[in-house]
């Protein structure tokens, strides 16, 4: 909530949603609770939110995914859902960025 409020106050961004993406079990962090449990906890944490959702895609992959591939998944998903072109940090664009 604070991050969204901050971004709105800058006047540079319109936050249309938030995504929580629990990491795959093979990430390798010591003591990491299973993705099934983390996914459930995340879903419970955002159940009252009207703008944050949980995407299980990362947990359901065959193995751990790089941050870049996870962000590409979310970018492509947003493009399909909204029909908007989202800018890529590697290819700056004059197209409005959806924050």
N, C-alpha and C positions, 0 to 999 in steps of 0.2 A: 504494500500500500504506500509506504513512504517513497519508494523508488518511483512509482507511477506519479505520485503527487509532485515530486521534485521535477521529473521530466515535463510534466504539464506546466509547472511554474516557469520553466525556462522559456516557454513560448516556441520552442523549436521542435517539439515532438507532440504527437497525439498518440497516446498508448491505446491500442485497440484490444489488447489482450496480453495475458501472461501465460507462460508455459513452464511447467515443472516436468523435467525429464530425468527420472531416476536412472543411474548408471547401471550397466550390465554387471552381472555377478563376477565376470572374469576381469574386472577392473583391477583387482588385486590388493585393494586396501585392507590392511589387517583389521579385523573386527567388524568388517562391513556386514550388516544384516542382509539376509537374502533379498533379492530384488522383489520377490513376491510380497514380502512383508513391507519393504520400503514403498512399493507401489500402493499398497493398501493404506499405509500411513499418509502418503501424499494425497491420495484421493479423499481421505477423511479430513485432512487439513484444509482442503480447498472447497469442500462441499457447499459451504455457504457463500462462496465468492461468485459474483456474476461476471467476472472477467479473467479469472485464472483457471486453467485446466491442466490436467495431468495427461501427458502423452506416453503411453507404455512402449512405444516403438523401440527405444534404445534397449529396454529390458528384454524384448522379444527377439533381438538379433542373435545370430549364432555365436557371436563373440563380442568383446568390447569394441566400441567404435571410437574413432578419434573425435575430438571436439569439433573439428572442421566438418566431418561427415554428419554429425548430429545437427549442426547448424544448417548445413545444406538441406537435410531432410526437412527441418522446420521451415526454411525459406521456401522450398518447393511446395510444401503443404500450404503455406500461406498464399502463395501465388495461385494455386489451384482453387483455394477457398474464396479468395477475395478478387481474383482476376487482376491484381495489381502487380507491377514489376517492382521487386524489392532490390534496392541497390546492394552491390557487393563491395566490400572493403577493398578488394583487389582490383576492381574496375569502377572507379568513381563515376558517378552519373549525375546528370542534372534532374533526373527523375526524383520526385519527392520520396524521401525515406519514410517508411512506416516503422515507427519505433515501438 
